[in-house]
Amino acid sequence: MDRRILFRTLALACALFVLPAHAAPPEEQASVETVPVPGDPPAAPPADPEAECTADLEACSRLGNEMAEGDGMAKDEVRAAALFASGCDRNDPASCILLGIAHHYGRGVPQDSERAAALFAKACTAGEATGCSNLGLAYVKGEGVARDEKRAAGLFRSACDAGDDGGCSNLGTAHVKGLGVKRDLRRALPLFTQACDGGDTNGCYNLGVVYADGLGVKRDRPRAAALYESACDREEANACNNLALFHRKGRGGLARDRVRADVLFDQGCTLGSAESCLELGRSLRADDPARAATLFRRALEIEPGLAKAKRALAALERKSRSSD
């Protein structure tokens, strides 16, 4: 198989991992006061998240995440980052991870890859497997730390052994690509399966690629299509892109359906797939060149080095100039 295709279709996690919400202690879950009654209005957000964070360490990550997303309260990434910082300063690893993600993307705090990597390392050292997964991504990409694929693979393995599904998925990808470990397709399959069974969408996407391309297993495109659909439904951008390609070409037992393909490309583009933006732009360039140009530019925002998008945009702009 062409390694360029492999590198395009099999990927490390496209986004950094976050922790699931903390479960309430059993006695609180059993309390009458905390059991919601059907039809009751949702609970009002806390009047003072900072005070609740000060009183309850776990509230820092939970309330900060809700504030960062605008979930039940006004969106405020600056205040959210302050809540994460308060929790992390008191050694809450979940808060450190979320603050690291904020620094990685520059959400509410300055973009700072070195600071992000240090925060992931702090969480990892504290025994939080998700922090190890994110630190591994930093090492494999050379973001905030010197690129070190062998160390990245070791972090993915530690995270996977500790029960982090994202770490298992990334360790599987490392085995497929030979990143810091021996290239071993047979080792990748159970890792992707474990990640997918645990609910990791990137693991399901990568498992779909394994079956679509017959990487160490018998090719099974219908199974790949089902895995892509499941991951796409849970907002995995690359899975939406590959499912769209199946619909466009009529593969995996799916009917050839360009309309459905374009809907999926649109979804993938919105979720952050540069390939989806490119493919939707190609589909629309004859009928809607203005939107196609916007899509090509969006592809380049997501992946600045995407040569196909550069060529498509340049061709569209030349055609526009020649028709003026």
C-alpha positions as CSV (number, residue, x, y, z in Angstrom):
1,M,0.0,0.0,0.0
2,D,1.1,3.5,-0.8
3,R,2.6,5.0,2.4
4,R,1.3,8.5,1.4
5,I,-2.3,7.1,1.5
6,L,-1.6,5.4,4.8
7,F,-0.3,8.7,6.3
8,R,-3.4,10.5,5.1
9,T,-6.0,8.1,6.2
10,L,-4.6,6.8,9.5
11,A,-4.0,9.5,12.0
12,L,-3.2,10.3,15.6
13,A,-6.0,11.9,17.4
14,C,-7.0,15.1,15.7
15,A,-7.8,16.8,18.9
16,L,-6.4,16.6,22.4
17,F,-8.2,14.4,24.8
18,V,-10.3,15.7,27.7
19,L,-11.3,13.8,30.8
20,P,-14.9,12.7,31.3
21,A,-16.9,14.5,33.9
22,H,-16.1,13.4,37.4
23,A,-18.7,11.0,38.8
24,A,-20.4,12.1,42.0
25,P,-19.6,10.0,45.1
26,P,-22.0,7.1,45.6
27,E,-23.7,8.6,48.6
28,E,-24.5,11.8,46.6
29,Q,-25.9,9.8,43.7
30,A,-28.2,8.0,46.1
31,S,-29.4,11.2,47.8
32,V,-33.0,12.1,47.1
33,E,-32.0,15.7,46.6
34,T,-29.7,14.9,43.6
35,V,-32.0,12.6,41.7
36,P,-33.6,14.6,38.8
37,V,-37.4,14.4,38.5
38,P,-38.7,14.1,34.9
39,G,-40.2,17.4,33.8
40,D,-38.3,19.5,36.3
41,P,-36.4,22.5,34.8
42,P,-32.6,22.1,34.6
43,A,-30.6,23.2,37.6
44,A,-29.5,26.8,37.5
45,P,-25.7,27.4,37.0
46,P,-23.8,28.5,40.1
47,A,-24.0,32.1,40.9
48,D,-20.3,32.2,41.7
49,P,-18.2,29.6,39.9
50,E,-15.0,30.9,41.4
51,A,-16.3,30.5,44.9
52,E,-17.5,26.9,44.1
53,C,-14.1,26.1,42.6
54,T,-12.4,27.4,45.8
55,A,-14.7,25.2,48.0
56,D,-14.6,22.1,45.8
57,L,-11.5,21.3,43.9
58,E,-13.3,19.0,41.3
59,A,-15.7,21.8,40.5
60,C,-12.8,23.8,38.9
61,S,-12.5,21.5,35.9
62,R,-16.2,20.8,35.6
63,L,-17.4,24.4,35.8
64,G,-14.5,25.7,33.8
65,N,-15.3,23.2,31.0
66,E,-19.0,24.2,31.1
67,M,-18.0,27.9,30.9
68,A,-15.5,27.3,28.1
69,E,-18.3,25.6,26.1
70,G,-21.1,27.9,27.1
71,D,-22.9,24.9,28.5
72,G,-25.7,26.2,30.8
73,M,-23.9,29.5,31.4
74,A,-22.4,32.4,29.4
75,K,-19.4,31.3,27.4
76,D,-16.2,32.9,28.8
77,E,-12.9,31.3,27.9
78,V,-10.9,33.7,30.0
79,R,-12.8,32.9,33.2
80,A,-12.8,29.2,32.3
81,A,-9.0,29.2,32.0
82,A,-8.8,31.0,35.4
83,L,-10.8,28.2,36.9
84,F,-8.6,25.6,35.3
85,A,-5.5,27.4,36.7
86,S,-7.0,27.5,40.2
87,G,-7.6,23.8,40.1
88,C,-4.2,22.9,38.6
89,D,-2.4,25.1,41.2
90,R,-4.0,22.8,43.8
91,N,-2.9,19.7,41.9
92,D,-6.1,18.7,40.3
93,P,-4.9,16.8,37.1
94,A,-8.1,17.2,35.2
95,S,-7.8,21.0,35.6
96,C,-4.1,20.8,34.4
97,I,-5.2,18.9,31.3
98,L,-7.9,21.4,30.5
99,L,-5.5,24.3,31.1
100,G,-3.0,22.6,28.9
101,I,-5.6,22.3,26.1
102,A,-6.5,26.0,26.5
103,H,-2.8,27.0,26.1
104,H,-2.4,24.6,23.2
105,Y,-5.2,26.3,21.2
106,G,-4.9,29.8,22.8
107,R,-8.4,29.7,24.3
108,G,-8.7,32.3,27.1
109,V,-4.9,32.3,27.6
110,P,-1.9,33.0,25.2
111,Q,-1.2,30.1,22.9
112,D,1.9,28.5,24.4
113,S,2.9,24.9,23.3
114,E,5.7,24.7,25.9
115,R,3.3,25.6,28.7
116,A,0.7,23.1,27.4
117,A,3.3,20.3,27.3
118,A,4.4,21.1,30.9
119,L,0.8,21.0,32.1
120,F,0.2,17.6,30.4
121,A,3.4,16.3,32.0
122,K,2.2,17.5,35.4
123,A,-1.0,15.6,35.0
124,C,0.8,12.5,33.7
125,T,3.2,12.5,36.6
126,A,0.1,12.7,38.9
127,G,-1.1,9.5,37.4
128,E,-3.7,10.8,35.0
129,A,-3.4,8.7,31.9
130,T,-5.1,11.3,29.7
131,G,-2.3,13.7,30.5
132,C,0.2,11.0,29.3
133,S,-1.8,10.7,26.0
134,N,-1.6,14.4,25.4
135,L,2.0,14.6,26.3
136,G,2.7,11.8,23.8
137,L,1.0,13.8,21.1
138,A,3.2,16.8,21.9
139,Y,6.3,14.6,21.6
140,V,5.3,13.0,18.3
141,K,4.5,16.3,16.8
142,G,7.3,18.3,18.4
143,E,4.9,20.8,19.9
144,G,6.4,22.5,23.0
145,V,9.0,19.8,23.3
146,A,11.7,18.3,21.1
147,R,10.2,15.7,18.7
148,D,10.8,12.3,20.2
149,E,8.8,9.5,18.7
150,K,10.2,6.8,20.9
151,R,9.2,8.7,24.0
152,A,5.8,9.4,22.5
153,A,5.2,5.7,22.0
154,G,6.2,5.0,25.6
155,L,3.7,7.5,26.8
156,F,1.0,6.1,24.6
157,R,1.7,2.6,26.0
158,S,1.6,3.9,29.6
159,A,-1.7,5.6,29.0
160,C,-3.2,2.6,27.3
161,D,-2.0,0.3,30.1
162,A,-3.7,2.6,32.5
163,G,-7.0,2.4,30.7
164,D,-6.9,5.5,28.4
165,D,-8.6,4.6,25.2
166,G,-7.1,7.5,23.3
167,G,-3.6,6.2,24.3
168,C,-4.5,2.8,22.9
169,S,-5.6,4.3,19.6
170,N,-2.5,6.4,19.3
171,L,-0.2,3.5,20.2
172,G,-2.0,1.5,17.4
173,T,-1.2,4.3,15.0
174,A,2.4,4.4,16.1
175,H,2.6,0.7,15.3
176,V,1.1,1.2,11.8
177,K,3.4,4.1,11.0
178,G,6.5,2.9,12.8
179,L,6.6,5.9,15.1
180,G,9.0,5.1,17.9
181,V,8.1,1.4,17.7
182,K,8.5,-1.4,15.1
183,R,5.9,-1.2,12.4
184,D,3.5,-4.0,13.2
185,L,0.0,-4.1,11.7
186,R,-1.0,-7.2,13.7
187,R,-0.2,-5.3,17.0
188,A,-2.3,-2.3,15.8
189,L,-5.5,-4.2,15.3
190,P,-6.2,-5.2,18.9
191,L,-5.2,-1.7,20.1
192,F,-7.7,0.0,17.7
193,T,-10.3,-2.5,18.7
194,Q,-9.8,-1.9,22.4
195,A,-10.0,1.9,21.9
196,C,-13.1,1.7,19.8
197,D,-14.8,-0.7,22.2
198,G,-14.0,1.8,25.0
199,G,-15.8,4.5,23.1
200,D,-12.8,6.3,21.5
201,T,-14.0,7.8,18.2
202,N,-10.5,8.1,16.8
203,G,-10.0,4.4,17.5
204,C,-13.2,3.5,15.6
205,Y,-12.1,5.6,12.7
206,N,-8.6,4.0,12.6
207,L,-10.2,0.5,12.9
208,G,-12.3,1.5,9.9
209,V,-9.2,2.3,7.9
210,V,-7.7,-1.0,8.9
211,Y,-10.7,-2.9,7.5
212,A,-11.1,-0.6,4.5
213,D,-7.6,-1.1,3.3
214,G,-6.9,-4.6,4.6
215,L,-4.1,-3.6,6.9
216,G,-3.1,-6.9,8.5
217,V,-6.7,-8.2,8.1
218,K,-9.0,-9.3,5.3
219,R,-10.5,-6.3,3.6
220,D,-14.0,-5.7,4.8
221,R,-15.4,-2.4,3.5
222,P,-19.0,-2.9,4.8
223,R,-17.5,-3.2,8.3
224,A,-15.4,-0.1,7.6
225,A,-18.4,1.8,6.5
226,A,-20.2,0.9,9.7
227,L,-17.2,2.0,11.8
228,Y,-16.9,5.3,9.9
229,E,-20.6,6.0,10.4
230,S,-20.5,5.3,14.1
231,A,-17.4,7.6,14.5
232,C,-18.9,10.3,12.3
233,D,-22.1,10.3,14.3
234,R,-19.9,11.1,17.3
235,E,-18.2,14.0,15.4
236,E,-14.9,12.4,14.2
237,A,-14.1,14.6,11.2
238,N,-11.9,12.1,9.4
239,A,-14.6,9.4,9.7
240,C,-17.2,11.7,8.1
241,N,-14.7,12.4,5.2
242,N,-14.1,8.7,4.6
243,L,-17.8,7.8,4.8
244,A,-18.4,10.6,2.3
245,L,-15.9,9.0,-0.1
246,F,-17.6,5.6,0.3
247,H,-21.0,7.2,-0.7
248,R,-19.4,9.1,-3.6
249,K,-17.9,5.9,-5.0
250,G,-20.6,3.4,-3.9
251,R,-18.3,1.4,-1.7
252,G,-18.8,-0.7,1.4
253,G,-22.3,-1.8,0.4
254,L,-23.5,1.8,0.3
255,A,-25.4,3.2,-2.7
256,R,-23.6,5.8,-4.8
257,D,-25.0,9.1,-3.6
258,R,-23.3,12.3,-4.3
259,V,-25.8,14.4,-2.4
260,R,-25.3,12.4,0.8
261,A,-21.5,12.5,0.1
262,D,-21.6,16.3,0.0
263,V,-23.6,16.5,3.2
264,L,-21.0,14.4,4.9
265,F,-18.1,16.4,3.4
266,D,-19.8,19.5,4.8
267,Q,-20.1,17.9,8.2
268,G,-16.4,16.8,8.1
269,C,-15.3,20.3,7.0
270,T,-17.2,21.9,9.9
271,L,-15.6,19.4,12.3
272,G,-12.1,20.3,11.0
273,S,-11.2,17.9,8.1
274,A,-9.2,19.8,5.5
275,E,-9.8,17.0,3.0
276,S,-13.6,17.4,3.5
277,C,-13.4,21.1,2.8
278,L,-11.3,20.4,-0.3
279,E,-13.7,17.7,-1.6
280,L,-16.8,19.7,-1.1
281,G,-15.2,22.7,-2.8
282,R,-14.4,20.6,-5.8
283,S,-18.0,19.4,-5.9
284,L,-19.3,22.9,-5.8
285,R,-16.8,24.8,-7.9
286,A,-18.8,24.7,-11.2
287,D,-22.2,25.7,-9.6
288,D,-21.0,27.9,-6.8
289,P,-17.4,29.1,-7.3
290,A,-17.6,31.7,-4.5
291,R,-18.5,29.1,-1.9
292,A,-15.9,26.7,-3.4
293,A,-13.2,29.4,-2.9
294,T,-14.3,29.8,0.7
295,L,-14.0,26.1,1.2
296,F,-10.6,25.9,-0.3
297,R,-9.4,28.7,2.0
298,R,-11.0,26.9,5.0
299,A,-9.0,23.8,4.0
300,L,-5.8,25.8,4.0
301,E,-6.6,27.3,7.4
302,I,-6.9,23.8,8.8
303,E,-3.9,22.4,6.9
304,P,-1.8,25.2,5.5
305,G,0.5,22.9,3.6
306,L,-2.3,21.1,1.7
307,A,-1.0,21.5,-1.9
308,K,-4.2,20.2,-3.6
309,A,-6.2,23.0,-1.9
310,K,-3.6,25.6,-3.0
311,R,-3.8,24.4,-6.6
312,A,-7.6,24.3,-6.6
313,L,-7.9,27.8,-5.2
314,A,-5.3,29.2,-7.6
315,A,-7.1,27.6,-10.6
316,L,-10.4,29.0,-9.4
317,E,-9.0,32.5,-9.0
318,R,-7.4,32.4,-12.4
319,K,-10.7,31.4,-13.9
320,S,-12.4,34.2,-12.1
321,R,-9.9,36.8,-13.4
322,S,-10.2,35.6,-17.0
323,S,-13.9,35.9,-16.9
324,D,-13.9,39.5,-15.7
